[in-house]
C-alpha cells in the first residue's frame, strides 16, 4: 500500500517521453460505422499475396552466348499475379558482354531483352521494383 498515485513501475521509461522510441500495436481491426464485427484473423501467405498484387521486388539472372548485336531475352513470372501490368524500375543492372536493353511486362510475367556487345559469353543480373499501385 502507498499513500501516493503511481502510474507505472519505479524506474520505468515513458514511451512518449523517449526520443526515437518504437511502439508496436498488433491485433487491431478498424471498423466503418458504429457496429463492431468479429475479429478477422488473416493467414500471412494470403495477405502477402494480396500485397504482391500491388508491389514486388525481385531480380533476374541469365547467362549465355551472344554474337555481337544479337538480341535475346528471358521471361519470368511474378510471385503473384499483379493488379495490372506494373511499372518497372530497374534498381541494379550489371553484365558482362551485354546489358538488358528493355523490360517487358504483363500482370503475371516480366521479361528483359539484352543485345550482345560482342561475340562472347555473357552474364547479366537485373534487380527491379514492380509497382501496380492504383
The 8 nearest C-alpha neighbors of each residue, nearest first, counted from 0:
[[1, 2, 3, 4, 5, 8, 6, 9],
 [2, 0, 3, 4, 5, 6, 9, 8],
 [1, 3, 0, 4, 5, 6, 7, 9],
 [4, 2, 1, 5, 0, 6, 7, 9],
 [3, 5, 6, 2, 1, 7, 0, 8],
 [4, 6, 7, 3, 8, 9, 1, 2],
 [7, 5, 4, 8, 9, 11, 3, 13],
 [8, 6, 5, 9, 11, 10, 12, 13],
 [7, 9, 11, 10, 6, 5, 12, 13],
 [8, 10, 11, 7, 5, 12, 6, 13],
 [9, 11, 8, 12, 7, 13, 6, 5],
 [12, 10, 8, 9, 7, 13, 14, 6],
 [11, 13, 14, 10, 17, 16, 15, 7],
 [12, 14, 16, 15, 17, 11, 7, 20],
 [15, 13, 16, 17, 20, 12, 22, 21],
 [16, 14, 13, 17, 20, 18, 12, 22],
 [15, 17, 13, 14, 18, 12, 20, 19],
 [18, 16, 14, 20, 15, 13, 19, 12],
 [17, 19, 20, 16, 15, 14, 21, 13],
 [18, 20, 17, 21, 14, 15, 16, 22],
 [21, 19, 17, 18, 14, 22, 15, 16],
 [22, 20, 23, 19, 14, 17, 18, 15],
 [21, 23, 20, 24, 14, 15, 19, 25],
 [24, 22, 21, 25, 20, 26, 14, 27],
 [23, 25, 22, 26, 27, 21, 28, 29],
 [26, 24, 27, 23, 28, 22, 40, 29],
 [25, 27, 28, 24, 40, 38, 39, 29],
 [28, 26, 25, 29, 24, 38, 39, 30],
 [27, 29, 30, 26, 38, 39, 25, 36],
 [30, 28, 27, 31, 35, 38, 36, 32],
 [29, 31, 32, 28, 35, 34, 33, 36],
 [32, 30, 33, 29, 34, 35, 36, 28],
 [33, 31, 34, 30, 35, 29, 36, 28],
 [32, 34, 35, 31, 30, 36, 29, 28],
 [33, 35, 32, 36, 30, 31, 37, 29],
 [36, 34, 30, 33, 37, 32, 31, 38],
 [35, 37, 38, 34, 30, 39, 28, 29],
 [38, 36, 39, 35, 28, 40, 34, 30],
 [39, 37, 40, 36, 28, 27, 26, 35],
 [40, 38, 41, 37, 28, 36, 26, 27],
 [39, 41, 38, 42, 26, 43, 37, 28],
 [42, 40, 39, 43, 46, 45, 44, 38],
 [41, 43, 45, 44, 46, 40, 47, 39],
 [42, 44, 46, 45, 47, 41, 48, 40],
 [45, 43, 47, 46, 42, 48, 41, 49],
 [46, 44, 48, 42, 47, 43, 49, 41],
 [45, 47, 49, 43, 48, 44, 50, 42],
 [48, 46, 44, 50, 49, 45, 43, 51],
 [49, 47, 51, 45, 50, 46, 79, 44],
 [50, 48, 46, 47, 52, 51, 45, 53],
 [49, 51, 47, 52, 48, 53, 46, 54],
 [52, 50, 48, 54, 53, 49, 55, 79],
 [51, 53, 81, 82, 50, 49, 80, 54],
 [52, 54, 131, 51, 132, 50, 130, 81],
 [55, 53, 130, 51, 129, 52, 131, 50],
 [56, 54, 129, 51, 128, 57, 130, 53],
 [57, 55, 128, 127, 129, 54, 58, 126],
 [56, 58, 127, 126, 55, 128, 59, 129],
 [59, 57, 126, 125, 127, 60, 124, 56],
 [58, 60, 125, 124, 126, 61, 57, 75],
 [61, 59, 124, 123, 125, 58, 62, 122],
 [62, 60, 123, 122, 124, 59, 63, 73],
 [61, 63, 122, 121, 123, 60, 64, 120],
 [64, 62, 121, 120, 122, 65, 61, 119],
 [63, 65, 120, 119, 121, 66, 62, 118],
 [66, 64, 115, 118, 119, 69, 67, 120],
 [65, 67, 118, 69, 117, 68, 115, 119],
 [66, 68, 117, 118, 116, 115, 69, 65],
 [67, 69, 115, 114, 116, 66, 70, 117],
 [70, 68, 66, 114, 67, 115, 65, 71],
 [71, 69, 114, 113, 68, 115, 112, 72],
 [72, 70, 113, 112, 114, 69, 73, 65],
 [73, 71, 112, 111, 113, 70, 74, 110],
 [72, 74, 110, 111, 112, 75, 71, 61],
 [73, 75, 110, 109, 111, 108, 72, 76],
 [76, 74, 109, 108, 110, 77, 73, 59],
 [77, 75, 108, 107, 109, 78, 74, 79],
 [76, 78, 79, 107, 108, 80, 75, 109],
 [79, 77, 76, 80, 51, 55, 48, 107],
 [80, 78, 77, 48, 51, 81, 52, 107],
 [81, 79, 107, 106, 52, 77, 82, 78],
 [80, 82, 52, 106, 83, 107, 53, 79],
 [81, 83, 52, 53, 131, 106, 80, 84],
 [84, 82, 106, 81, 85, 131, 105, 52],
 [83, 85, 106, 105, 104, 131, 81, 86],
 [86, 84, 131, 130, 129, 83, 87, 106],
 [85, 87, 130, 129, 131, 88, 84, 104],
 [88, 86, 129, 128, 85, 89, 127, 130],
 [87, 89, 128, 127, 90, 129, 86, 130],
 [90, 88, 127, 91, 126, 87, 128, 125],
 [91, 89, 127, 126, 88, 92, 128, 125],
 [92, 90, 126, 125, 89, 93, 127, 124],
 [93, 91, 125, 124, 126, 94, 90, 89],
 [94, 92, 124, 123, 91, 125, 98, 95],
 [93, 95, 123, 98, 122, 97, 124, 96],
 [94, 96, 121, 122, 97, 123, 93, 98],
 [95, 97, 121, 116, 115, 117, 94, 119],
 [98, 96, 115, 116, 95, 94, 114, 121],
 [97, 99, 94, 113, 100, 123, 114, 93],
 [100, 98, 113, 112, 101, 111, 97, 114],
 [99, 101, 113, 112, 98, 114, 102, 111],
 [102, 100, 112, 111, 99, 103, 113, 110],
 [101, 103, 111, 110, 112, 104, 109, 100],
 [102, 104, 110, 109, 111, 101, 105, 112],
 [105, 103, 109, 108, 84, 110, 102, 85],
 [104, 106, 84, 108, 107, 109, 83, 85],
 [105, 107, 84, 83, 81, 80, 108, 82],
 [106, 108, 80, 105, 77, 76, 81, 79],
 [109, 107, 76, 105, 77, 75, 104, 106],
 [110, 108, 104, 103, 75, 74, 76, 105],
 [109, 111, 74, 103, 73, 102, 75, 104],
 [110, 112, 102, 72, 73, 101, 103, 99],
 [113, 111, 72, 99, 101, 71, 100, 70],
 [114, 112, 99, 100, 70, 98, 71, 72],
 [113, 115, 70, 69, 68, 97, 116, 71],
 [116, 114, 97, 67, 68, 65, 117, 69],
 [115, 117, 67, 97, 96, 68, 114, 118],
 [118, 116, 67, 115, 119, 66, 96, 68],
 [119, 117, 66, 67, 65, 115, 116, 120],
 [120, 118, 64, 117, 65, 121, 96, 66],
 [119, 121, 64, 63, 65, 96, 122, 118],
 [120, 122, 96, 95, 62, 63, 64, 97],
 [121, 123, 62, 95, 94, 61, 63, 124],
 [124, 122, 94, 93, 60, 61, 95, 98],
 [123, 125, 60, 93, 59, 92, 94, 126],
 [124, 126, 92, 59, 58, 91, 127, 60],
 [127, 125, 58, 91, 90, 57, 89, 59],
 [126, 128, 89, 90, 88, 57, 56, 58],
 [127, 129, 56, 88, 87, 55, 130, 89],
 [130, 128, 87, 55, 85, 54, 86, 56],
 [129, 131, 54, 85, 86, 132, 53, 128],
 [132, 130, 85, 53, 83, 82, 54, 86],
 [133, 131, 53, 130, 54, 85, 82, 52],
 [132, 131, 53, 82, 130, 83, 85, 52]]
